[in-house]
Amino acid sequence: MSEINAVGSGGPAPAVIPAKPATHRWKMAAGLLMGLAIGFLAARYWFQDNASQQYGQLKAQFEQAVTQSQADLNSAQAKLDLLQGQLAVEKSTRAGLEASLQKNQAELGQARDQLAFYDQLLPAGPKGAISVRAFDVQMQGNTLQYRVLLMRNAPGDVPFNGLMQFVANGMQHGKAVKIRLEPVRAGSGSAGDGRDTGSGEFALKFDQFQRSRGLLSLPDGFIPKTVTLDILEGKTVRVSRSANVTPAD
């Protein structure tokens, strides 16, 4: 009882546990904040690095796509240019063929008109008869150019098979001579529509009419005055026609 009173009356105070300093709490908070900041920076760096890699991949894919598109465009342009060139050639060829066809049609029309004109001038004669409707010869350099139009009054029959033969009368070395004329050989001209038999004769094969033209060679020193055309069937002369030689134009 006396001890209690002593304590209450000013005896020694009981022991007190000291509190933790405030600086320790601040250090813990600072460490936590620093850890969060470092984590944030690390996460940000990782995201930036990942985004940069993805951007690089997308950029490479885009550039590759652009390159491929440009290559496809160039290929398509090359094909277009090729097709346009082919189209231009085809148009030119078609235009040339149309012009040639029109020219041939015009020549055929003229030939028909001439044939009708000759048919009015000269009767065709009996059936199967051969007639020389036109024949002329003209000097052309050291050759003779001939033109012949033959007709046959035999529609629907078998074709006529015969020969053309040219015989010229003229002067050679001051003498009057008669010479069978040969066709101009290959390299110097054309024997015309008749096929050269190699003996101064031209093979003929036609149904109703035959138009022929070509060149005849002249011997050295020979001056032709007239030329006679003989149409032969076998060895028989079916028809003859003579023409004066006209000078060159």
C-alpha positions in Angstrom: 0.0 0.0 0.0 2.8 2.3 0.7 4.5 1.4 -2.6 1.4 2.3 -4.6 1.2 5.6 -2.9 4.8 6.2 -3.6 4.3 5.7 -7.3 1.3 7.9 -7.5 2.9 10.5 -5.5 5.8 11.2 -7.8 7.9 8.0 -7.9 9.8 7.0 -11.1 7.7 6.9 -14.4 7.1 3.6 -16.2 9.3 2.8 -19.3 7.8 4.0 -22.7 8.6 2.2 -26.2 10.1 4.7 -28.6 8.2 5.3 -32.0 9.8 4.6 -35.5 11.3 7.7 -37.1 9.3 9.3 -40.0 12.3 9.2 -42.4 12.1 5.4 -42.6 8.6 5.6 -44.0 9.7 8.2 -46.5 12.5 5.9 -47.7 10.1 3.1 -48.2 7.7 5.3 -50.1 10.5 6.7 -52.3 11.8 3.2 -53.0 8.3 2.1 -54.0 7.9 5.1 -56.3 11.3 4.5 -57.8 10.4 0.9 -58.5 7.2 2.0 -60.2 9.0 4.6 -62.2 11.6 2.0 -63.3 8.9 -0.5 -64.2 7.0 2.2 -66.1 10.1 3.2 -68.0 11.0 -0.4 -68.7 7.5 -1.2 -70.0 7.5 2.0 -72.1 10.9 1.0 -73.6 9.7 -2.5 -74.3 6.5 -1.2 -75.9 8.5 1.3 -78.0 10.9 -1.3 -79.1 8.1 -3.7 -80.0 6.3 -0.9 -81.8 9.4 0.0 -83.7 9.9 -3.6 -84.8 6.3 -3.8 -86.0 6.7 -0.5 -87.8 9.8 -1.7 -89.6 8.1 -4.9 -90.6 5.0 -3.1 -91.9 7.3 -0.6 -93.7 9.2 -3.4 -95.4 6.0 -5.2 -96.4 4.6 -1.9 -97.8 7.7 -1.2 -99.8 7.7 -4.8 -101.1 4.1 -4.4 -102.1 4.8 -1.1 -103.8 7.7 -2.6 -105.7 5.6 -5.6 -106.8 2.8 -3.3 -107.9 5.2 -1.2 -109.9 6.6 -4.3 -111.6 3.1 -5.5 -112.4 2.2 -2.1 -113.8 5.4 -2.1 -116.0 4.5 -5.6 -117.2 0.9 -4.5 -118.0 2.2 -1.4 -119.8 4.6 -3.5 -121.9 1.8 -5.9 -122.8 -0.4 -3.0 -123.7 2.3 -1.5 -125.9 2.8 -4.8 -127.6 -0.9 -5.3 -128.2 -1.2 -1.7 -129.6 1.7 -2.4 -131.9 0.1 -5.6 -133.2 -3.2 -3.8 -133.6 -1.5 -1.1 -135.7 0.2 -3.7 -137.8 -3.1 -5.6 -138.3 -4.9 -2.4 -139.2 -2.2 -1.5 -141.7 -2.2 -5.0 -143.2 -6.0 -4.9 -143.4 -5.9 -1.5 -145.1 -3.4 -2.8 -147.6 -5.5 -5.9 -148.3 -8.6 -3.8 -148.7 -6.8 -1.5 -151.1 -5.4 -4.5 -153.1 -8.9 -6.1 -153.2 -10.4 -2.8 -154.5 -7.7 -2.5 -157.1 -8.2 -6.1 -158.3 -11.9 -5.6 -158.4 -11.5 -2.5 -160.4 -9.1 -4.3 -162.8 -11.5 -7.2 -163.1 -14.3 -4.8 -163.9 -12.2 -3.1 -166.6 -11.3 -6.5 -168.0 -15.0 -7.4 -168.1 -15.9 -4.1 -169.8 -13.1 -4.7 -172.4 -14.3 -8.2 -172.9 -17.8 -7.1 -173.5 -16.5 -4.4 -175.9 -14.5 -6.9 -177.8 -17.3 -9.3 -177.8 -19.5 -6.7 -179.5 -16.8 -5.9 -182.1 -16.0 -9.4 -183.1 -18.5 -12.3 -183.0 -17.3 -15.3 -181.1 -17.8 -17.6 -184.1 -18.9 -21.2 -184.0 -18.8 -23.2 -180.8 -15.3 -24.2 -179.8 -13.7 -21.5 -182.0 -10.7 -19.7 -180.7 -10.4 -16.0 -181.5 -7.7 -13.4 -180.8 -9.7 -10.4 -179.6 -6.7 -8.1 -179.0 -3.0 -8.3 -179.8 -0.3 -5.6 -179.8 3.5 -5.5 -179.5 5.6 -2.6 -178.4 9.4 -2.0 -178.2 10.8 -1.9 -174.7 14.5 -1.4 -174.8 16.0 -4.4 -176.5 12.8 -6.5 -176.0 9.3 -6.6 -177.2 6.3 -6.3 -174.8 3.2 -8.2 -176.0 -0.4 -8.2 -174.8 -2.9 -10.7 -175.9 -6.6 -11.3 -175.2 -8.0 -14.7 -176.3 -11.6 -16.0 -176.3 -13.2 -19.3 -176.9 -16.8 -20.0 -177.6 -17.2 -23.1 -175.5 -18.7 -22.4 -172.1 -18.9 -25.5 -169.9 -16.7 -27.6 -172.1 -13.3 -29.0 -171.2 -10.5 -26.3 -171.1 -8.6 -25.5 -174.2 -5.0 -26.8 -174.1 -2.7 -25.3 -176.7 0.3 -23.2 -177.5 1.1 -19.6 -178.3 3.9 -18.9 -180.8 5.4 -15.6 -181.9 7.1 -15.1 -185.2 8.6 -11.7 -186.2 9.4 -10.2 -189.6 12.1 -7.6 -189.8 15.6 -6.7 -190.9 18.9 -8.1 -189.6 22.2 -7.1 -191.1 20.5 -5.5 -194.1 18.4 -8.6 -194.9 14.7 -9.4 -194.5 14.3 -12.3 -192.1 11.6 -14.1 -190.2 12.5 -15.2 -186.7 10.6 -17.1 -184.0 10.9 -15.0 -180.8 11.9 -16.5 -177.5 10.6 -15.3 -174.1 12.9 -13.3 -171.9 14.5 -15.7 -169.5 14.4 -15.5 -165.7 16.4 -12.6 -164.3 15.7 -10.4 -167.3 11.9 -10.3 -167.3 8.8 -12.4 -167.4 7.4 -14.8 -169.9 3.9 -13.6 -169.0 0.8 -15.6 -168.2 1.6 -18.4 -170.7 4.0 -21.1 -169.4 7.3 -21.1 -171.4 7.9 -24.6 -172.9 11.5 -23.9 -173.6 11.1 -23.9 -177.5 9.8 -20.5 -178.2 6.2 -21.5 -177.4 3.9 -20.7 -174.5 1.5 -23.3 -173.1 -2.1 -22.2 -172.8 -5.0 -23.6 -170.8 -8.2 -21.7 -170.3 -12.0 -22.0 -170.5 -13.5 -18.9 -172.1 -11.0 -16.2 -172.2 -7.3 -15.7 -171.4 -5.4 -12.4 -171.0 -1.6 -12.7 -171.3 1.3 -10.3 -171.4 5.1 -10.6 -171.2 8.4 -9.9 -172.8 10.1 -11.3 -175.9 13.8 -11.2 -176.5 15.3 -9.9 -179.7 18.4 -11.2 -181.4 21.3 -8.8 -181.8 21.0 -6.5 -184.8 17.4 -7.6 -185.4 14.8 -4.8 -186.1 11.3 -6.2 -185.9 8.5 -4.7 -188.1 5.6 -7.1 -187.5 4.9 -10.0 -185.2 2.5 -12.8 -185.9 0.8 -14.7 -183.1 -0.2 -18.3 -183.8 -2.4 -20.3 -181.5 -1.8 -24.0 -181.9 -3.7 -27.0 -180.8 -1.3 -29.9 -181.1 0.4 -29.1 -184.4 -2.6 -27.4 -185.9 -2.8 -23.6 -186.1 -6.2 -22.7 -184.8 -6.0 -18.9 -185.3 -3.3 -16.3 -186.2 -3.1 -12.6 -185.7 -0.4 -10.1 -186.8 0.4 -6.7 -185.4 2.8 -4.0 -186.3 5.6 -3.2 -183.8 5.0 0.2 -182.1 7.9 2.2 -180.8 8.4 2.7 -177.1 6.5 5.4 -175.3 
